[in-house]
Amino acid sequence: PPSKHFPRSERTCEAAAVRQEGWEPPQCAHGRRLTGEAMRHHWLLLGACGWVLLILMFVSKFISFRAVDDYGERAAGQSWTVLGTKVVKAIPVSSPDKPPPKPSDPPSAAAPTVAEWQSVSERRIELLAAVCKNSSLRNLTHVSISKFVLDRIFVCDKHKILFCQTPKVGNTQWKKVLIVLNGAFSTVEEIPENLVHDHEKNGLPRLSSLTPQEITHRLSTYFKFLIVRDPFERLISAFKDKFVKNPRFEPWYKHDIAPAIIRKYRKSHRDSDRAASGLHFEDFVRYLGDAEGRHRMDRQFGEHIIHWVTYADLCAPCEIHYSVVGHHETLEQDAPYILKAAGIDQLVSYPAIPPGITRYNRTKVEHYFSGISKRDIKRLYARYQGDFHLFGYPSPDFLLN
């Protein structure tokens, strides 16, 4: 159409379209197309944002769950303060005038001094000594100081410290601080993650590498400590880490150990069933509670089994007189006390622990044991009963009865 009839506004566009027998100027059609495209883009953008929000909510919940369950691994990435000023933190703990809290008890808001927390530590040592004298538990609490035990104990000669490693209670950070204190690295940040567990290269010697005279001297004069955790919750952590997630790419757990346990202890022996489902926690519990048949398999598995060996077998607490026994459930209070008692609190500070990370999770324990027979649970408890008594953990009556 002639330019003189060309509409110049949105109002004249519509009028012109009527006058021209349905003809619509290009600007009008283009404008409407732009409006339609903009609306479509608007709704697509809103939909995409909604999906992103849903994904972020799911990921945040997943990360939070992982953090609570895997503090021992996640804490490895946190930093230490080395050769600097002492960091003083207000740490919520329970009252030192009361007995050590049960694993299920949350800490109170009080903040005791190191001297006040010492009374809690002393009661733990007194309980340990009393249980070691209990003849009815002797078979579960007394082990000889063998090479297996000496292999578990790491040495820091520079500061006269011995640390007995008990896997699945968050030991990675303790090993890192000892590596730094031994002088192999100046800061924890410099330590490669794959080096922490490489005991041939991390500069952290084992007690077994020394002569008998050197071993005797260190056991009698050095500061000695270990960390423990509710025995059943530790087994759950070991099962998830080694047979479900297997984060350090250790294929022998899934390809060697799991099939051997399934063949011997799963009620269904169909090959297709074993291949499809992998190791169940029920299989794991049945294997651990087998007092007779397990030993031959353990010899076949070698030292991979240390992640579920009892504390008594790992660290010989009735033969070695430990200076401090820390509890994973009260690590917020125990960590600064151990640093102070060992005389290294001016050299290193323990990293902040996210709230709830170390707290005993009874709901998780009940969930994992919900499908397991009372007979198998009682057999499992019979094996770990010494650990429950030695370190003051209440027997899991909610599972046994």
Sine and cosine of phi, psi and omega as CSV:
sin_phi,cos_phi,sin_psi,cos_psi,sin_omega,cos_omega
0.00,0.00,0.37,-0.93,0.00,-1.00
-0.89,0.46,0.48,-0.88,-0.03,-1.00
-0.90,0.43,-0.45,0.89,-0.01,-1.00
-0.92,0.39,-0.35,0.94,0.07,-1.00
-1.00,-0.07,0.05,1.00,-0.06,-1.00
-0.95,0.31,0.85,-0.53,-0.03,-1.00
-0.94,0.34,0.55,-0.83,-0.04,-1.00
-0.93,-0.36,-0.01,1.00,0.01,-1.00
-0.60,-0.80,0.24,-0.97,0.00,-1.00
-0.91,0.42,-0.51,0.86,0.01,-1.00
-0.93,0.37,-0.75,0.66,-0.03,-1.00
-0.93,0.37,-0.41,0.91,0.07,-1.00
-0.84,0.54,-0.75,0.66,-0.08,-1.00
-0.94,0.35,-0.65,0.76,0.02,-1.00
-0.90,0.43,-0.68,0.73,-0.02,-1.00
-0.90,0.44,-0.58,0.81,-0.01,-1.00
-0.88,0.47,-0.60,0.80,0.01,-1.00
-0.95,0.32,-0.71,0.70,-0.05,-1.00
-0.89,0.46,-0.54,0.84,-0.10,-1.00
-1.00,-0.05,0.51,0.86,0.06,-1.00
0.80,0.60,0.78,0.62,0.08,-1.00
1.00,0.03,-0.11,0.99,0.04,-1.00
-0.92,0.38,0.70,-0.72,-0.02,-1.00
-0.88,-0.48,0.83,-0.55,0.01,-1.00
-0.85,0.52,0.48,-0.87,-0.02,-1.00
-0.83,0.56,-0.64,0.77,-0.05,-1.00
-0.89,0.46,-0.59,0.80,-0.03,-1.00
-0.93,0.36,-0.76,0.65,0.01,-1.00
-0.87,0.49,-0.68,0.74,0.00,-1.00
-0.89,0.46,-0.64,0.77,0.00,-1.00
-0.90,0.44,-0.66,0.75,0.01,-1.00
-0.93,0.38,-0.62,0.79,0.05,-1.00
-0.88,0.47,-0.66,0.75,0.03,-1.00
-0.88,0.47,-0.66,0.75,0.01,-1.00
-0.89,0.46,-0.68,0.73,0.03,-1.00
-0.89,0.45,-0.70,0.72,0.04,-1.00
-0.88,0.47,-0.68,0.73,-0.02,-1.00
-0.89,0.46,-0.67,0.74,0.01,-1.00
-0.90,0.43,-0.67,0.74,0.00,-1.00
-0.89,0.46,-0.70,0.72,0.04,-1.00
-0.88,0.47,-0.61,0.79,0.01,-1.00
-0.88,0.48,-0.74,0.67,-0.02,-1.00
-0.94,0.35,-0.60,0.80,0.06,-1.00
-0.88,0.47,-0.66,0.75,0.01,-1.00
-0.90,0.43,-0.66,0.75,0.03,-1.00
-0.90,0.44,-0.66,0.75,0.02,-1.00
-0.89,0.45,-0.68,0.73,0.01,-1.00
-0.89,0.46,-0.66,0.75,0.02,-1.00
-0.89,0.46,-0.63,0.77,0.03,-1.00
-0.88,0.48,-0.69,0.72,0.04,-1.00
-0.89,0.45,-0.67,0.74,0.00,-1.00
-0.88,0.48,-0.67,0.74,0.01,-1.00
-0.89,0.45,-0.68,0.73,0.03,-1.00
-0.87,0.49,-0.69,0.73,0.01,-1.00
-0.90,0.45,-0.68,0.73,0.00,-1.00
-0.89,0.45,-0.63,0.78,0.03,-1.00
-0.90,0.44,-0.68,0.74,0.01,-1.00
-0.90,0.44,-0.72,0.70,-0.03,-1.00
-0.90,0.45,-0.66,0.75,-0.01,-1.00
-0.89,0.45,-0.63,0.77,0.04,-1.00
-0.92,0.39,-0.63,0.78,0.00,-1.00
-0.90,0.43,-0.70,0.71,0.00,-1.00
-0.90,0.43,-0.65,0.76,0.02,-1.00
-0.88,0.47,-0.66,0.75,0.02,-1.00
-0.91,0.42,-0.69,0.72,0.01,-1.00
-0.87,0.49,-0.65,0.76,-0.05,-1.00
-0.89,0.46,-0.68,0.73,-0.02,-1.00
-0.91,0.41,-0.61,0.79,-0.09,-1.00
-0.99,0.11,-0.47,0.88,-0.16,-0.99
-0.87,-0.50,0.67,0.74,-0.04,-1.00
-0.85,0.52,-0.61,0.79,-0.03,-1.00
-0.84,0.54,-0.59,0.81,0.00,-1.00
-1.00,0.08,-0.70,0.72,-0.07,-1.00
-0.92,0.40,-0.58,0.81,-0.03,-1.00
-0.92,0.40,-0.27,0.96,-0.03,-1.00
-0.89,0.46,-0.43,0.90,-0.04,-1.00
-1.00,0.08,-0.07,1.00,-0.02,-1.00
-0.99,0.16,0.42,-0.91,-0.16,-0.99
-1.00,-0.06,0.37,-0.93,0.07,-1.00
-0.90,-0.43,0.40,-0.91,0.13,-0.99
-0.98,-0.21,0.92,-0.39,-0.10,-1.00
-0.91,-0.42,0.71,-0.71,0.04,-1.00
0.82,0.58,0.60,0.80,0.03,-1.00
-0.82,-0.57,-0.26,-0.97,0.02,-1.00
-0.97,0.23,0.45,-0.89,-0.02,-1.00
-0.93,0.37,0.71,-0.70,0.05,-1.00
-0.99,-0.13,0.87,-0.49,-0.02,-1.00
-0.98,-0.20,0.82,-0.57,-0.03,-1.00
-0.82,-0.57,0.58,-0.82,0.13,-0.99
-0.99,0.13,0.91,-0.42,-0.10,-1.00
-0.90,-0.43,0.85,-0.53,0.00,-1.00
-0.94,0.34,0.80,-0.60,0.01,-1.00
-0.62,-0.79,0.12,-0.99,0.06,-1.00
-0.99,0.11,0.28,-0.96,-0.06,-1.00
-0.90,0.44,0.74,-0.67,0.01,-1.00
-0.94,0.35,-0.23,0.97,0.02,-1.00
-0.98,0.19,-0.18,0.98,-0.01,-1.00
-0.97,-0.26,0.29,-0.96,0.06,-1.00
-0.89,0.45,0.30,-0.95,0.04,-1.00
-0.83,0.56,0.66,-0.75,-0.06,-1.00
-0.91,0.41,0.53,-0.85,0.12,-0.99
-0.91,0.41,0.40,-0.92,-0.02,-1.00
-0.82,0.57,-0.49,0.87,-0.06,-1.00
-1.00,0.08,-0.17,0.99,-0.04,-1.00
-0.99,0.11,0.79,-0.61,0.06,-1.00
-0.96,0.29,0.50,-0.86,0.02,-1.00
-0.93,0.38,0.47,-0.88,0.05,-1.00
-1.00,0.05,-0.06,-1.00,-0.09,-1.00
-1.00,0.02,-0.03,1.00,-0.03,-1.00
-0.95,0.32,0.42,-0.91,0.00,-1.00
-0.78,-0.63,1.00,-0.03,-0.06,-1.00
-0.97,0.24,0.33,-0.94,0.11,-0.99
-0.98,0.20,0.16,-0.99,0.04,-1.00
-0.87,0.49,-0.63,0.78,0.00,-1.00
-0.89,0.45,-0.63,0.78,0.02,-1.00
-0.93,0.37,-0.65,0.76,0.00,-1.00
-0.94,0.35,-0.34,0.94,0.02,-1.00
-0.87,0.50,-0.55,0.84,0.01,-1.00
-0.91,0.42,-0.57,0.82,0.07,-1.00
-0.90,0.43,-0.71,0.71,0.00,-1.00
-0.89,0.46,-0.64,0.77,-0.01,-1.00
-0.91,0.42,-0.63,0.78,0.02,-1.00
-0.91,0.42,-0.57,0.82,0.05,-1.00
-0.90,0.43,-0.68,0.73,0.02,-1.00
-0.92,0.40,-0.63,0.78,0.04,-1.00
-0.90,0.44,-0.67,0.75,0.04,-1.00
-0.89,0.45,-0.69,0.73,0.01,-1.00
-0.85,0.52,-0.71,0.70,0.00,-1.00
-0.91,0.42,-0.61,0.79,-0.01,-1.00
-0.92,0.39,-0.68,0.74,0.00,-1.00
-0.93,0.38,-0.57,0.82,0.04,-1.00
-0.89,0.46,-0.42,0.91,0.02,-1.00
-1.00,0.07,-0.12,0.99,-0.03,-1.00
-0.97,0.23,0.94,-0.33,-0.09,-1.00
-0.92,0.39,-0.45,0.89,-0.02,-1.00
-0.94,0.35,-0.34,0.94,0.00,-1.00
-0.96,-0.29,0.13,0.99,-0.14,-0.99
-0.84,0.55,-0.64,0.76,-0.03,-1.00
-0.92,0.40,-0.34,0.94,-0.02,-1.00
-0.98,-0.17,-0.19,0.98,-0.12,-0.99
-0.88,-0.48,-0.40,0.92,-0.08,-1.00
-0.96,-0.26,0.82,-0.57,0.09,-1.00
-0.69,-0.72,0.44,-0.90,0.03,-1.00
-0.97,0.24,0.41,-0.91,0.04,-1.00
-0.99,0.14,1.00,0.10,-0.06,-1.00
-1.00,-0.03,0.05,-1.00,0.07,-1.00
-0.88,0.48,-0.57,0.82,0.05,-1.00
-0.85,0.53,-0.70,0.72,0.03,-1.00
-0.92,0.38,-0.72,0.69,-0.02,-1.00
-0.89,0.45,-0.48,0.88,0.07,-1.00
-0.93,0.38,-0.40,0.92,-0.03,-1.00
-0.99,0.12,-0.24,0.97,-0.14,-0.99
-0.98,-0.21,0.85,-0.52,-0.01,-1.00
-0.99,-0.15,0.53,-0.85,-0.18,-0.98
-0.90,-0.43,0.74,-0.68,0.19,-0.98
-0.86,-0.51,1.00,-0.04,-0.06,-1.00
-0.93,0.37,-0.54,0.84,-0.07,-1.00
-0.86,0.51,-0.58,0.81,-0.03,-1.00
-0.88,-0.48,0.20,0.98,0.08,-1.00
0.81,0.58,0.86,0.51,-0.02,-1.00
-0.79,-0.61,0.67,-0.74,0.16,-0.99
-0.87,-0.49,0.74,-0.68,-0.01,-1.00
-0.80,-0.59,0.88,-0.48,0.04,-1.00
-1.00,-0.01,0.86,-0.50,-0.05,-1.00
-0.99,0.14,0.81,-0.58,0.10,-1.00
-0.88,-0.48,0.99,-0.17,-0.13,-0.99
-0.84,0.54,0.48,-0.88,0.04,-1.00
0.95,0.30,0.47,0.88,0.14,-0.99
-0.79,-0.62,0.37,0.93,0.04,-1.00
0.98,0.19,0.76,0.65,-0.06,-1.00
-1.00,0.02,-0.21,0.98,-0.11,-0.99
-0.85,0.53,-0.67,0.74,-0.04,-1.00
-0.92,0.38,-0.56,0.83,0.05,-1.00
-0.92,0.38,-0.65,0.76,0.04,-1.00
-0.90,0.44,-0.61,0.79,0.01,-1.00
-0.90,0.43,-0.68,0.73,-0.03,-1.00
-0.92,0.38,-0.57,0.82,0.04,-1.00
-0.94,0.35,-0.59,0.81,0.06,-1.00
-0.87,0.49,-0.68,0.73,0.02,-1.00
-0.92,0.38,-0.69,0.72,-0.01,-1.00
-0.90,0.43,-0.49,0.87,0.05,-1.00
-0.96,0.28,-0.22,0.98,0.09,-1.00
1.00,-0.08,0.05,1.00,0.01,-1.00
-0.93,0.36,-0.53,0.85,0.05,-1.00
-0.69,-0.72,0.50,-0.87,-0.01,-1.00
-1.00,0.08,-0.44,0.90,0.05,-1.00
-0.66,-0.75,0.39,-0.92,0.02,-1.00
-0.92,0.39,-0.54,0.84,-0.02,-1.00
-0.87,0.49,-0.42,0.91,-0.02,-1.00
-0.98,0.20,-0.25,0.97,-0.10,-1.00
-0.98,0.17,0.90,-0.44,0.07,-1.00
-0.90,0.44,0.60,-0.80,-0.06,-1.00
-0.86,0.51,-0.63,0.77,-0.04,-1.00
-0.95,0.30,-0.19,0.98,-0.01,-1.00
-1.00,0.07,-0.43,0.90,-0.08,-1.00
-0.84,0.54,-0.65,0.76,-0.06,-1.00
-0.99,-0.15,0.12,0.99,0.10,-1.00
-1.00,-0.07,1.00,-0.05,-0.16,-0.99
-0.97,0.24,-0.02,1.00,0.09,-1.00
-1.00,0.00,-0.31,0.95,-0.14,-0.99
-0.81,-0.58,-0.14,0.99,-0.13,-0.99
-1.00,0.08,0.05,1.00,0.05,-1.00
0.95,0.31,0.32,0.95,-0.02,-1.00
-0.89,-0.45,1.00,-0.08,-0.09,-1.00
-0.95,0.32,0.44,-0.90,0.10,-1.00
-1.00,-0.07,0.43,-0.90,-0.01,-1.00
-0.90,0.44,-0.47,0.88,-0.02,-1.00
-0.92,0.38,-0.27,0.96,-0.02,-1.00
-0.99,0.16,-0.09,1.00,-0.07,-1.00
-0.98,-0.18,0.18,-0.98,0.02,-1.00
-0.97,0.24,0.33,-0.94,0.02,-1.00
-0.82,0.58,-0.64,0.77,0.01,-1.00
-0.91,0.40,-0.66,0.75,0.01,-1.00
-0.92,0.39,-0.61,0.79,0.03,-1.00
-0.90,0.44,-0.74,0.67,-0.01,-1.00
-0.87,0.50,-0.68,0.73,0.00,-1.00
-0.88,0.48,-0.71,0.71,-0.05,-1.00
-0.94,0.33,-0.63,0.78,0.02,-1.00
-0.91,0.42,-0.48,0.88,-0.05,-1.00
-1.00,-0.04,-0.29,0.96,-0.10,-0.99
-0.84,-0.55,-0.38,0.92,-0.10,-1.00
-0.99,0.12,0.35,-0.94,0.15,-0.99
-0.97,0.26,0.80,-0.60,-0.11,-0.99
-0.82,-0.57,0.72,-0.69,0.03,-1.00
-0.51,-0.86,0.32,-0.95,0.10,-1.00
-0.54,-0.84,0.29,-0.96,0.02,-1.00
-0.87,-0.49,0.68,-0.73,0.02,-1.00
-0.81,-0.58,0.14,-0.99,-0.06,-1.00
-0.47,-0.88,0.35,-0.94,0.08,-1.00
-0.75,0.66,0.84,-0.55,-0.14,-0.99
-0.84,0.54,-0.65,0.76,-0.02,-1.00
-0.95,0.31,-0.61,0.79,0.04,-1.00
-0.92,0.39,-0.55,0.83,0.07,-1.00
-0.89,0.45,-0.65,0.76,0.02,-1.00
-0.90,0.44,-0.62,0.78,0.05,-1.00
-0.89,0.46,-0.69,0.72,0.02,-1.00
-0.88,0.47,-0.67,0.75,0.01,-1.00
-0.91,0.42,-0.68,0.73,0.01,-1.00
-0.88,0.48,-0.75,0.67,-0.03,-1.00
-0.90,0.43,-0.66,0.75,-0.07,-1.00
-0.94,0.35,-0.68,0.73,-0.15,-0.99
-1.00,-0.04,-0.48,0.88,-0.10,-1.00
-0.91,-0.42,-0.26,0.97,0.01,-1.00
-0.96,-0.28,-0.83,0.56,-0.05,-1.00
-1.00,-0.08,-0.68,0.73,0.01,-1.00
0.75,0.67,0.86,0.51,-0.18,-0.98
-0.94,0.35,-0.41,0.91,-0.06,-1.00
-1.00,-0.09,0.32,0.95,0.06,-1.00
0.81,0.58,0.86,0.52,0.04,-1.00
-0.95,-0.32,1.00,0.07,-0.18,-0.98
-0.91,0.42,-0.35,0.94,-0.07,-1.00
-0.91,0.42,-0.42,0.91,0.02,-1.00
-0.91,0.41,-0.68,0.73,-0.03,-1.00
-1.00,0.09,-0.52,0.85,-0.14,-0.99
-0.99,-0.16,-0.31,0.95,0.00,-1.00
-0.88,-0.47,-0.83,0.55,-0.10,-1.00
-0.95,0.32,-0.76,0.65,-0.03,-1.00
-0.85,0.53,-0.76,0.65,0.01,-1.00
-0.87,0.49,-0.60,0.80,0.00,-1.00
-0.91,0.42,-0.67,0.75,0.03,-1.00
-0.92,0.40,-0.66,0.75,-0.01,-1.00
-0.89,0.46,-0.71,0.70,-0.03,-1.00
-0.86,0.51,-0.59,0.80,-0.09,-1.00
-1.00,0.02,-0.55,0.84,-0.20,-0.98
-0.89,-0.46,-0.20,0.98,0.03,-1.00
-0.99,0.16,0.69,-0.72,-0.03,-1.00
-0.91,0.41,-0.59,0.80,0.06,-1.00
-1.00,-0.03,0.83,-0.56,-0.07,-1.00
-0.95,-0.30,0.28,0.96,0.02,-1.00
-0.92,0.38,0.74,-0.67,-0.02,-1.00
-0.88,0.48,-0.62,0.78,-0.01,-1.00
-0.91,0.42,-0.60,0.80,0.02,-1.00
-0.92,0.40,-0.68,0.73,0.00,-1.00
-0.90,0.43,-0.67,0.74,-0.08,-1.00
-0.94,0.34,-0.55,0.84,-0.12,-0.99
-0.98,0.18,-0.57,0.82,-0.20,-0.98
-0.96,-0.28,-0.28,0.96,-0.04,-1.00
0.94,0.34,-0.15,-0.99,-0.04,-1.00
-0.96,0.27,0.76,-0.65,0.09,-1.00
-1.00,-0.07,0.43,-0.90,0.06,-1.00
-0.88,0.48,-0.54,0.84,0.05,-1.00
-0.88,0.47,-0.66,0.76,0.06,-1.00
-0.88,0.47,-0.68,0.73,-0.03,-1.00
-0.88,0.48,-0.71,0.70,-0.01,-1.00
-0.91,0.42,-0.67,0.74,-0.01,-1.00
-0.89,0.45,-0.64,0.77,0.04,-1.00
-0.90,0.43,-0.72,0.70,-0.05,-1.00
-0.92,0.40,-0.52,0.86,-0.04,-1.00
-1.00,0.05,-0.01,1.00,0.00,-1.00
-0.99,0.15,0.98,-0.21,-0.09,-1.00
-0.93,0.36,-0.43,0.90,-0.10,-1.00
-0.97,-0.22,-0.77,0.64,-0.15,-0.99
-0.98,0.19,-0.23,0.97,-0.10,-1.00
-0.95,0.31,-0.54,0.84,-0.16,-0.99
-0.88,0.47,-0.65,0.76,0.00,-1.00
-0.90,0.44,-0.64,0.77,0.02,-1.00
-0.93,0.38,-0.64,0.77,-0.01,-1.00
-0.89,0.46,-0.61,0.79,0.06,-1.00
-0.90,0.43,-0.58,0.82,0.05,-1.00
-0.93,0.36,-0.62,0.78,-0.02,-1.00
-0.96,0.27,-0.40,0.91,0.01,-1.00
0.96,0.30,-0.50,-0.87,-0.10,-0.99
-0.98,0.20,0.04,1.00,0.10,-1.00
-0.90,0.44,-0.35,0.94,-0.08,-1.00
-0.98,0.19,-0.06,1.00,-0.08,-1.00
-0.86,0.52,-0.35,0.94,-0.05,-1.00
-0.94,0.33,-0.26,0.97,0.07,-1.00
-0.76,-0.65,0.25,0.97,0.12,-0.99
-0.96,0.30,0.55,-0.84,-0.03,-1.00
-0.90,0.43,0.40,-0.91,0.05,-1.00
-0.87,0.48,-0.60,0.80,-0.01,-1.00
-0.88,0.48,-0.70,0.71,0.00,-1.00
-0.94,0.33,-0.50,0.86,-0.03,-1.00
-0.97,0.25,-0.71,0.71,-0.22,-0.97
-0.85,-0.52,-0.03,1.00,0.03,-1.00
0.72,0.69,0.84,0.54,-0.10,-1.00
-0.93,0.37,-0.26,0.97,0.06,-1.00
-1.00,0.04,-0.27,0.96,0.04,-1.00
-0.98,-0.22,-0.54,0.84,0.04,-1.00
-0.98,-0.21,0.81,-0.58,-0.06,-1.00
-1.00,0.04,1.00,-0.08,-0.04,-1.00
-0.96,0.27,0.57,-0.82,0.00,-1.00
-0.97,0.24,-0.63,0.78,-0.05,-1.00
-0.59,-0.80,0.63,-0.78,0.17,-0.98
-0.89,-0.46,0.93,-0.37,0.05,-1.00
-1.00,0.02,0.50,-0.87,0.05,-1.00
-0.93,-0.37,0.72,-0.69,0.03,-1.00
-0.85,0.52,-0.58,0.82,-0.04,-1.00
-0.93,0.36,-0.37,0.93,0.03,-1.00
-0.84,-0.54,0.60,0.80,-0.06,-1.00
-0.90,0.44,-0.48,0.88,0.03,-1.00
-0.86,0.51,-0.57,0.82,0.02,-1.00
-1.00,0.00,-0.60,0.80,-0.10,-1.00
-0.95,0.32,-0.61,0.79,-0.09,-1.00
-0.86,0.50,-0.80,0.60,0.01,-1.00
-0.90,0.43,-0.53,0.85,0.04,-1.00
-0.91,0.40,-0.67,0.74,0.01,-1.00
-0.90,0.44,-0.68,0.73,0.02,-1.00
-0.87,0.49,-0.67,0.74,0.00,-1.00
-0.93,0.38,-0.71,0.70,-0.03,-1.00
-0.91,0.42,-0.53,0.85,0.01,-1.00
-0.99,0.12,-0.12,0.99,0.03,-1.00
0.97,0.22,0.42,0.91,-0.03,-1.00
-0.86,-0.52,0.20,0.98,-0.05,-1.00
-0.92,0.40,-0.36,0.93,0.05,-1.00
-0.99,0.12,-0.18,0.98,-0.06,-1.00
-0.97,-0.23,-0.42,0.91,-0.08,-1.00
-0.45,-0.89,0.57,-0.82,0.07,-1.00
-0.85,-0.53,0.57,-0.82,-0.02,-1.00
-0.97,0.23,0.66,-0.75,-0.03,-1.00
-0.92,0.39,0.45,-0.89,0.04,-1.00
-0.88,0.48,0.64,-0.77,-0.02,-1.00
-0.97,-0.25,0.84,-0.54,0.01,-1.00
-0.84,0.54,0.59,-0.81,-0.04,-1.00
-0.85,0.53,0.68,-0.73,0.09,-1.00
0.99,0.13,-0.11,0.99,-0.10,-1.00
-0.91,0.42,-0.66,0.75,-0.09,-1.00
-0.99,-0.10,-0.06,1.00,-0.11,-0.99
-0.93,0.38,0.65,-0.76,0.05,-1.00
-0.88,0.47,0.73,-0.69,-0.07,-1.00
-0.91,-0.40,1.00,0.02,-0.03,-1.00
-0.90,0.44,-0.58,0.81,0.00,-1.00
-0.86,0.50,-0.66,0.75,0.02,-1.00
-0.91,0.42,-0.66,0.75,0.01,-1.00
-0.89,0.46,-0.72,0.70,0.02,-1.00
-0.87,0.49,-0.63,0.77,-0.01,-1.00
-0.89,0.45,-0.72,0.69,-0.05,-1.00
-0.93,0.36,-0.54,0.84,-0.04,-1.00
-1.00,-0.06,0.03,1.00,-0.11,-0.99
-0.90,0.44,-0.53,0.85,-0.05,-1.00
-0.99,-0.17,0.26,0.97,-0.09,-1.00
-0.95,-0.32,0.66,-0.75,-0.07,-1.00
-0.92,0.40,0.47,-0.88,0.05,-1.00
-0.86,0.50,-0.58,0.81,0.00,-1.00
-0.87,0.49,-0.71,0.70,-0.01,-1.00
-0.94,0.34,-0.58,0.81,0.03,-1.00
-0.91,0.40,-0.65,0.76,0.00,-1.00
-0.91,0.40,-0.61,0.79,0.07,-1.00
-0.91,0.42,-0.64,0.77,0.02,-1.00
-0.90,0.43,-0.70,0.71,0.00,-1.00
-0.89,0.46,-0.58,0.81,0.01,-1.00
-0.87,0.50,-0.55,0.84,0.01,-1.00
-0.97,0.25,-0.63,0.77,-0.09,-1.00
-0.99,-0.17,0.16,0.99,-0.03,-1.00
-0.86,0.51,-0.61,0.79,0.03,-1.00
-0.86,0.51,-0.67,0.74,0.02,-1.00
-0.90,0.43,-0.67,0.75,0.03,-1.00
-0.85,0.52,-0.71,0.70,-0.07,-1.00
-0.96,0.27,-0.68,0.73,-0.06,-1.00
-0.85,0.52,-0.60,0.80,-0.15,-0.99
-0.91,-0.42,0.29,0.96,0.18,-0.98
0.97,0.26,0.39,0.92,0.05,-1.00
-1.00,0.04,0.75,-0.66,-0.02,-1.00
-0.91,0.41,0.58,-0.81,0.03,-1.00
-0.90,0.44,0.59,-0.81,-0.07,-1.00
-0.98,0.20,0.93,0.36,-0.04,-1.00
-0.87,0.49,-0.48,0.88,0.00,-1.00
-0.92,0.39,-0.26,0.97,0.08,-1.00
-0.98,-0.22,-0.52,0.86,-0.12,-0.99
-0.99,0.14,-0.52,0.86,-0.11,-0.99
-0.98,-0.20,0.00,0.00,0.00,0.00
